[in-house]
Amino acid sequence: MDPLTVLLVVLLSALSAILYIFIGILPGTDETATMAPILLTLLLMGVDPLLALVWFAASIAAFKMADSIPVALAGIPGGVMAVPQVPDALTAKDAGLADTILRKGIASSVVGQFVALATTLTISYYLMPLGDWLRATDEVLPNVKVARWFWILLIGLLVLALTSRNKGLALISIPAFALGVQGLRAVYGRSVYISFFLGITIGPMMFELLSMLHTELKKTYERKGLKEIKLAKIGKIPLNPLKILTREEVAQSTLWSAVTSILATVMSPVGLTILIGDLLRESKKDKVRGSVLAYTVRDAVKNATYIGGTVIPLLVIGQPTGPMAAGPAMPFFQKLENLGMSARDYLVTHYDYLTISLSLIGASLIAFLIAYPILVKYSRKITVAVFRRVPAEALYGLFIAIVIMLSYYDARIAGVFGTLIISIVSGALWKLGVSLGVLFMTLVAAPTLVAILMGLPI
């Protein structure tokens, strides 16, 4: 890389880390809603995909480290991925170990991200020759050709549907949602993707906002004064992550980060985080020890699944085969008019494997060098400032505005209302227990699914 590119890598990594420290601490922020629109905006602005990838890697490092801080201090998750940590955090907090799980969570995030990078970059290097084979197509029905990677996507989609809270509805929603998406595309007369993707992203948010217009539903959302939040006090946290974690915690974090980074190619990061944490907690007879171990390893798994779910689809398959690639990382796979190809295709044709790998590692390293000391030293003060001074509503309003603008760009006023339909349906399905990952992956699979449905001899 030339000196200017190196400088830009450093600057973008630092800016992304600082931004996502604050976003991560905001209560209830959704990773897709806060990562994908900014990533997509950067790409549409003409930012080099390599620099966009650097931004994205740094955002994962900072976001996944920061979103568990309000959990440890107040039992309130920052991002959605931190929700599985709440029960363990409350158990540890009741035992007077809030500062213990805070520092262990921050430290294990570092372990998780770098283990996942080492694992997935190594695997991707040896699997890249399979990329052309996976992208080849086979005729499965008369006049219906299906890319081989589609079957990986379909397996991941079915697994994700079966791990949703409402399994039956999740399975039924796959063909129904695919038909709805393709129907709107037929009305538009073009294969719109970006606005539909963002419509799913803001679905839960839009559903709750529109519920305020309904007299009966509004009552369930009415506030009863300001919520009182008590933050646990914390002590000094050492700067060396490996001095914070026990040998068992390092070993378990390393093992499960490597395993889940691969599984995240087709499986849900939330599901994997819940599964691994629950297994480790139940492995201990002592409830508190089990909760501390589960909380710690979950933090590593969060980072690992986000890295693995991005890197393998990006470098090997070239298509979004899992919830992570079909969610926060989806802008990399969307064809961009300013490039004449997807950001993913631009990356693999304009940069060698070593450059991409070093950029990912460098961005993560810079993000941790900035975020780790800040969060270690000022985590309590930052949490108090964010809770008191940054309205989550302002952030949500910004993302909704971005979605409306891009929807209009896609299909003018029809695009805005089409996205509204997608967001309402997505929000309702999410409310009823269908994982948004199912909808993201159905959006990717929709053309092939509908072609197969229309081609069946029944």
VENMO-V37267 format. One line per field, one symbol per residue. ss: DSSP state (@ for helix, = for strand, . for the rest). psi: psi as a letter, one per 20 degrees, with the letter a starting at -180 (. if undefined). Layout:
# VENMO-V37267
ss: ???
psi: ???
This chain:
# VENMO-V37267
ss: ..@@@@@@@@@@@@@@@@@@@@@@@...=.@@@@@@@@@@@@@@....@@@@@@@@@@@@@@@@@@..@@@@@@....=@@@@@@@@@@@@@@@...@@@@@@@@@@@@@@@@@@@@@@@@@@@@@@@@@@@@@@.=====..====.@@@@@@@@@@@@@@....@@@@@@@@@@@@@@@@@@@@@@.....@@@@@@@@.@@@@@@@@@...@@@@@@@...................@@@@..@@@@@@@@@@@@@@@@@.....@@@@@@@@@@@@@@....@@@@@@@@@@@@@@@@@@@@@@@@@@@@@@@............@@@@.==....==@@@@@@@@..@@@@@@@@@@@@@@@@@@@@@@@@@@@@@@@@@@@@@..@@@@@@@@@@@@@@@@@@@@@@@@@@@@@@@@@@@@@@@@....@@@@@@@@@@@@@@@@@@@@...
psi: qrhgggghggghgggggggighhhhppjqpgghigghgghgghhijpphghhhgggghhgggghghiighghhijpqerhiigiigghghghghjkkghghghhggghggggghggggghhgghghihhiggghiqqqohrpjoppqhhhhgggghggghhijrhngghgghighghghgghghhhghjqmpgghgghgggjghghghghhiipgghhhiipqmrppppppqqqappqhohiihqrgghgghggghggghhghihirpggghggggggghgiiphpgggghggggghhhghggghhghiggghghghjqnirhghjdhjhhhippphihjrqhghggihiqrhgggghggggggggghhggghghghjgggggggghhiophhhgghghhggggghghhgkbhhhghghggghggggggghjjpphhghghhggigggghggghipl.
